[in-house]
């Protein structure tokens, strides 16, 4: 059997992923995370009298802490299976990727293990985040003056 | 000829340990089960080494034998440089052959061991194979606690270690013949669909075995493939029918027979431990089959090669077993 023919056979038998359902689930779950975040921001502003910018900073800290804690407690990976990328795209996903790498490699030494693998998954986010920010700033300077 | 006939090689006994999820699965007759993935060790790697050591030691103890009664230790696992098996072999001061064929390791060890015994190079051989879900996840996929959504075609590496005692003297199971597989690649690059990667290799080995041994499918009471998973086994059936005109009826896949549907393991189990766990602890305990052809399938998957967009090659080795008692 030729390769192309075999690919067709595999595609015919392998069940297709329900992309629409995954997208809707991810949208709703990501939205839910954002909604909870908004409640926390409002809570911080009313209870502690913080400005919206300061409350946003505290929110990020809280979200990162909770995501790391849930990763260590073995909840997060199971939730991602159910919530799809709704939990991976927000800040929670970044914290989760760093925490899970750290947990995995802590036994391989602080430098050779944890240190060098800490950003194994998150490294791309940082690198391409910085590059796209740089490009966007240039575009803004050119267009916006 | 890729096929070899054996006159005097027997599996005398075996011993298996299973992981926490396999404990709740379809197999019930294992010898020992772990409550967690650490097995009272500090890391998962050390846990897997201890699993291998436990199954060898307990098998020796059951027969009141010493490791020095054996001429050779043969085995392998999934880890880089088969380090688990190498580090375990330090504990046993006998000649050692480390082998790697991914999830086809079990059949490869049977073939190597059977040949050494058949040629009178040795009298007794100890075979070992193991896999550990979290070691495999860490090495081939993402960090253990990282939650990446997986497609339905993905398989779940089983956790377990199995020791097998091969002898010249008549035992429970006769190794009747074997076929050494070829490496086959049909352009599949998806590391989340290893069943599709391995199915053509299994089909090719099956066809070679039947042709060279001059047999048809009815000769066997059961054909058991290693770890194609439920989706992969459907691909194999279709592939065999269209390419070789073989209609697989008395056929099961160990990956599909291992876990329960409720266990959320996608297409089924995989890993070198998958086939021997199902064969020893489910198929043989049913006492329904006498002539069994096991085809262990291995995806020769390397993370670096997949990242370089190369398709994944696969291999399958077949061993024909006759159950005597």
Interface residues (C-beta under 8 A of the other chain):
Chain A: X1 X3 X4 X6 X7 X9 X10 X13 X14 X15 X17 X22 X71 X72 X74 X76 X77 X78 X79 X80 X81 X84 X85 X87 X88 X96 X97 X99 X100 X101 X103 X104 X105 X107 X120 X121
Chain B: X42 X43 X138 X142 X143 X144 X145 X146 X147 X148 X149 X150 X151 X152 X153 X186 X187 X188 X193 X196 X200 X231 X234 X235 X238 X239 X242 X243 X264
